[in-house]
Amino acid sequence: MFAFERTEWIGGILRWGYQFEPDATGTTVTESYEVTKPLNAFGWFLIGTLYGLKDRKTDLRQGMTETLERLAVMVRQPA
């Protein structure tokens, strides 16, 4: 397991984790996150206003999918 925390500039903290498990053809990577300190109301206002994000959970999951897809591309490239 590899994990790190990221502090949002408005005050929230997210903990990201990556679990690596061997499988029949290589390694399965599972990405997860945990909100350890939620954004305050001002932070939610800014995210919605400046970035147009209305569904933060969906946005985070989409970002996770993109990260895992990029990781898969990188490990499949010849050394």
C-alpha positions in Angstrom: 0.0 0.0 0.0 1.2 3.5 -0.9 -0.6 6.5 0.5 -0.3 10.2 0.8 -2.3 13.2 1.9 -3.0 16.3 -0.1 -4.1 19.5 1.6 -6.5 21.6 -0.5 -5.7 25.3 -0.5 -9.1 26.1 0.9 -8.6 23.8 3.9 -9.7 20.3 3.1 -7.5 17.2 3.3 -7.7 14.1 1.1 -5.8 10.9 1.7 -5.0 9.0 -1.5 -4.1 5.3 -1.4 -2.9 2.7 -3.9 -3.1 -1.0 -3.2 -1.1 -3.4 -5.4 -2.1 -7.0 -5.6 -0.5 -9.7 -7.9 -2.9 -11.5 -10.2 -2.6 -14.1 -13.0 -1.4 -11.6 -15.6 0.4 -9.0 -13.6 -0.7 -6.6 -10.8 -4.1 -5.2 -10.0 -4.0 -1.6 -8.7 -6.8 -0.2 -6.6 -6.9 3.5 -6.0 -8.9 5.0 -3.1 -9.4 8.2 -1.3 -10.6 9.4 2.1 -11.7 12.9 3.1 -9.9 13.4 6.4 -10.8 17.0 6.7 -13.8 18.3 4.6 -13.7 21.6 2.8 -15.5 24.4 4.5 -18.5 26.2 3.0 -16.3 28.8 1.4 -14.3 26.1 -0.3 -17.4 24.4 -1.7 -18.6 27.8 -3.0 -15.3 28.4 -4.8 -15.1 25.0 -6.3 -18.7 25.4 -7.6 -18.2 28.9 -8.8 -14.6 28.9 -10.2 -14.5 25.4 -11.5 -18.1 24.6 -12.2 -17.9 21.4 -10.2 -21.3 20.4 -8.7 -20.6 16.7 -7.9 -17.2 16.5 -6.2 -17.5 12.7 -5.7 -18.1 12.0 -9.4 -15.2 14.4 -10.3 -12.8 12.6 -7.9 -13.8 9.2 -9.3 -13.3 10.4 -12.9 -9.9 11.6 -11.9 -9.1 8.2 -10.3 -10.1 6.4 -13.5 -7.9 8.7 -15.6 -4.9 8.1 -13.2 -5.3 4.3 -13.4 -5.6 4.4 -17.2 -2.4 6.5 -17.4 -0.6 4.1 -15.1 -1.6 1.1 -17.2 -0.3 2.9 -20.4 3.0 3.6 -18.6 3.7 0.1 -17.4 2.8 -1.4 -20.8 5.4 0.6 -22.6 8.7 -1.1 -23.3 11.6 -0.1 -21.1 
